[in-house]
Amino acid sequence: MAEKGEPVFYSPLPNQPDNQSHVVLYPYRPPGRRLRRVFFVSVSIFLFSAAIFFLWPSDPDLTVIRLNLKRIQVHTSPKISIDISLFLTLRVRNRDFFSLEYSSLDVSIGYRGRGLGTVNSTGGKLRARASSYVNATIELDGIEVIHDVIYLLHDLAKGSIPFDTDTVVRGKLGLLFFEVPLKAKVSCGIDVNTNNQTIIRQDCYPEFAVLRKIT
């Protein structure tokens, strides 16, 4: 060791060769942790999708269980008019996991696309995943037919008159603190035998019209 006051000499470091290789080390992550993260993300996405599928509001299921003709009569004097009476049994099924409150149930009947009359029924409330049966009777007397007189006389001569019925239910679905308005419709085409007062053909199919505006 040099004594105090003596100069100290340092030797320069040797130059490193240009071809020296460098190794970069990254932190090691066990593969199990990454697999667990992917698993938890996949399960979360699946549960979220399942919740949307089961909780998203859907239309009520409206089905015509019974459609009976009580009477029908066509008057040709002093004017062309129709007397008809129909009895319907409808099933309204709530397919959601929330209660459904339907405000009205309307049944209308028409001839060749033109309405003859409508009957209104009071509403009700359905529990989640529950069904309710509603009876409705259409009574029309002296309904004048103006536009399709020729077709009506032709059908009357054949002994078979085609009618169409539309049943519409309107309601609201209680979704937590919100109300989702819903509307469902079922239409039926029927052929009525005027000789024996019976329905000889009946074809019903549902039509859905859903309003997704949450109030």
C-alpha positions as CSV (number, residue, x, y, z in Angstrom):
1,M,0.0,0.0,0.0
2,A,1.3,3.4,-1.0
3,E,2.3,5.8,1.8
4,K,0.6,9.1,2.3
5,G,1.7,11.7,-0.2
6,E,3.0,9.2,-2.7
7,P,1.4,9.2,-6.2
8,V,-0.9,6.3,-7.1
9,F,-0.8,4.8,-10.6
10,Y,-3.8,2.9,-12.1
11,S,-3.6,0.5,-15.1
12,P,-6.3,0.9,-17.7
13,L,-8.7,-2.0,-18.1
14,P,-8.2,-4.2,-21.1
15,N,-10.6,-3.6,-24.0
16,Q,-13.4,-6.2,-24.3
17,P,-13.4,-8.2,-27.6
18,D,-16.1,-7.2,-30.1
19,N,-17.4,-10.7,-30.5
20,Q,-18.4,-11.2,-26.9
21,S,-21.9,-12.7,-26.6
22,H,-24.6,-11.3,-24.3
23,V,-27.2,-13.4,-22.5
24,V,-30.5,-11.8,-21.5
25,L,-32.4,-13.6,-18.7
26,Y,-36.2,-13.1,-18.3
27,P,-38.0,-13.8,-15.1
28,Y,-39.3,-17.4,-14.9
29,R,-43.0,-17.9,-14.7
30,P,-44.4,-21.3,-13.9
31,P,-46.8,-22.6,-16.6
32,G,-49.4,-23.5,-14.0
33,R,-50.1,-19.9,-13.1
34,R,-50.8,-19.0,-16.7
35,L,-53.1,-22.0,-17.1
36,R,-55.1,-21.0,-14.0
37,R,-55.5,-17.5,-15.3
38,V,-56.9,-18.7,-18.6
39,F,-59.2,-21.1,-16.8
40,F,-60.7,-18.4,-14.5
41,V,-61.2,-16.0,-17.5
42,S,-62.9,-18.8,-19.5
43,V,-65.2,-19.7,-16.5
44,S,-66.1,-16.0,-16.0
45,I,-67.0,-15.5,-19.6
46,F,-69.1,-18.7,-19.5
47,L,-71.0,-17.6,-16.4
48,F,-71.6,-14.2,-17.7
49,S,-73.0,-15.6,-21.0
50,A,-75.2,-18.0,-19.1
51,A,-76.6,-15.3,-16.9
52,I,-77.5,-13.2,-20.0
53,F,-79.1,-16.2,-21.7
54,F,-81.3,-17.1,-18.7
55,L,-82.1,-13.6,-17.5
56,W,-82.7,-11.8,-20.8
57,P,-86.4,-11.2,-21.2
58,S,-88.3,-13.2,-23.8
59,D,-91.8,-13.1,-25.2
60,P,-94.6,-14.8,-23.4
61,D,-95.8,-18.1,-25.0
62,L,-99.3,-17.6,-26.3
63,T,-101.2,-20.8,-27.5
64,V,-104.7,-21.4,-28.6
65,I,-105.8,-24.5,-26.7
66,R,-109.4,-24.6,-27.9
67,L,-111.4,-22.8,-30.6
68,N,-115.1,-23.6,-30.9
69,L,-117.8,-22.2,-33.1
70,K,-121.0,-21.6,-31.2
71,R,-123.1,-20.3,-34.1
72,I,-122.8,-18.5,-37.4
73,Q,-125.5,-17.0,-39.7
74,V,-125.3,-15.0,-42.9
75,H,-128.1,-12.6,-43.6
76,T,-128.7,-11.6,-47.2
77,S,-131.7,-9.3,-46.6
78,P,-132.2,-6.4,-46.1
79,K,-128.4,-6.2,-46.2
80,I,-125.4,-8.6,-46.2
81,S,-124.4,-9.2,-42.6
82,I,-122.9,-11.9,-40.4
83,D,-123.8,-13.2,-37.0
84,I,-120.9,-15.2,-35.4
85,S,-120.0,-16.5,-32.0
86,L,-116.6,-18.0,-31.2
87,F,-115.3,-19.4,-27.9
88,L,-111.5,-19.6,-27.3
89,T,-109.3,-21.0,-24.6
90,L,-105.9,-19.5,-24.5
91,R,-102.8,-20.4,-22.5
92,V,-100.3,-17.6,-21.6
93,R,-97.0,-19.0,-20.4
94,N,-94.3,-16.9,-18.8
95,R,-90.9,-18.4,-19.9
96,D,-88.8,-15.9,-17.9
97,F,-87.4,-16.1,-14.4
98,F,-89.3,-12.9,-13.4
99,S,-92.9,-12.2,-12.9
100,L,-95.0,-11.1,-15.9
101,E,-97.9,-8.7,-15.6
102,Y,-100.1,-8.6,-18.7
103,S,-102.4,-5.6,-19.0
104,S,-104.8,-6.7,-21.7
105,L,-105.7,-9.6,-24.0
106,D,-107.4,-8.7,-27.2
107,V,-109.1,-11.2,-29.6
108,S,-110.2,-10.0,-33.1
109,I,-111.9,-11.8,-36.0
110,G,-111.8,-10.8,-39.7
111,Y,-112.9,-12.0,-43.1
112,R,-110.4,-11.9,-46.0
113,G,-108.1,-9.5,-44.2
114,R,-110.7,-7.1,-43.0
115,G,-111.6,-6.8,-39.4
116,L,-115.1,-7.6,-38.2
117,G,-114.8,-7.0,-34.5
118,T,-112.7,-7.3,-31.4
119,V,-113.3,-8.4,-27.8
120,N,-111.1,-7.3,-24.9
121,S,-110.2,-9.3,-21.8
122,T,-108.8,-8.0,-18.5
123,G,-105.2,-8.7,-17.7
124,G,-103.5,-10.6,-14.9
125,K,-100.2,-11.5,-13.3
126,L,-98.0,-14.6,-13.9
127,R,-95.3,-15.9,-11.6
128,A,-91.9,-16.8,-13.0
129,R,-92.1,-19.9,-15.2
130,A,-95.9,-20.2,-14.7
131,S,-98.9,-20.5,-17.0
132,S,-102.4,-19.2,-17.0
133,Y,-105.5,-20.2,-19.0
134,V,-107.9,-17.5,-20.3
135,N,-111.3,-17.9,-21.8
136,A,-112.6,-15.4,-24.4
137,T,-115.9,-15.3,-26.3
138,I,-116.5,-13.3,-29.5
139,E,-120.1,-12.3,-30.0
140,L,-120.8,-10.4,-33.2
141,D,-124.4,-9.7,-34.4
142,G,-125.4,-8.0,-37.6
143,I,-121.8,-7.1,-38.8
144,E,-122.3,-5.6,-42.2
145,V,-120.0,-6.8,-45.0
146,I,-119.5,-4.1,-47.6
147,H,-116.2,-4.6,-49.5
148,D,-116.2,-8.4,-50.0
149,V,-119.9,-9.1,-50.7
150,I,-119.2,-11.1,-53.8
151,Y,-116.7,-13.3,-52.1
152,L,-119.0,-13.8,-49.1
153,L,-121.9,-14.9,-51.3
154,H,-119.5,-17.2,-53.2
155,D,-118.2,-18.8,-50.0
156,L,-121.8,-19.1,-48.7
157,A,-122.8,-21.0,-51.8
158,K,-119.9,-23.4,-51.3
159,G,-120.9,-23.9,-47.7
160,S,-117.5,-22.9,-46.3
161,I,-116.4,-19.4,-45.1
162,P,-112.8,-18.6,-44.2
163,F,-112.1,-16.4,-41.2
164,D,-109.0,-15.2,-39.4
165,T,-108.5,-14.5,-35.7
166,D,-105.7,-12.5,-34.0
167,T,-105.0,-12.7,-30.3
168,V,-102.7,-10.2,-28.8
169,V,-101.4,-10.0,-25.2
170,R,-99.5,-7.0,-23.9
171,G,-97.7,-6.8,-20.6
172,K,-94.6,-5.8,-18.7
173,L,-91.9,-8.0,-17.2
174,G,-90.5,-7.0,-13.8
175,L,-86.8,-7.1,-14.3
176,L,-85.2,-6.1,-11.0
177,F,-85.9,-2.3,-10.7
178,F,-87.0,-2.0,-14.4
179,E,-90.0,-2.9,-16.5
180,V,-89.7,-4.3,-19.9
181,P,-92.8,-4.0,-22.2
182,L,-93.6,-7.2,-24.1
183,K,-96.1,-8.1,-26.8
184,A,-97.0,-11.5,-28.2
185,K,-99.5,-12.4,-30.9
186,V,-101.0,-15.7,-32.2
187,S,-103.0,-15.8,-35.5
188,C,-105.4,-18.5,-36.6
189,G,-107.0,-19.2,-40.0
190,I,-110.2,-21.2,-39.8
191,D,-112.8,-22.5,-42.3
192,V,-116.4,-22.6,-41.0
193,N,-119.0,-25.0,-42.4
194,T,-122.2,-23.0,-42.6
195,N,-124.3,-26.2,-43.0
196,N,-123.4,-28.1,-39.8
197,Q,-122.0,-25.1,-37.8
198,T,-118.6,-26.6,-37.3
199,I,-114.9,-25.6,-37.9
200,I,-113.5,-27.8,-40.6
201,R,-110.0,-26.4,-40.7
202,Q,-107.8,-24.6,-38.1
203,D,-104.3,-23.4,-38.5
204,C,-102.6,-21.3,-35.8
205,Y,-99.1,-19.9,-35.6
206,P,-97.4,-17.4,-33.2
207,E,-96.1,-14.0,-34.2
208,F,-93.8,-12.2,-31.8
209,A,-93.3,-8.5,-31.4
210,V,-91.0,-7.6,-28.6
211,L,-90.2,-4.1,-27.3
212,R,-86.9,-4.0,-25.6
213,K,-87.1,-0.4,-24.3
214,I,-86.5,-0.6,-20.6
215,T,-88.5,1.9,-18.5
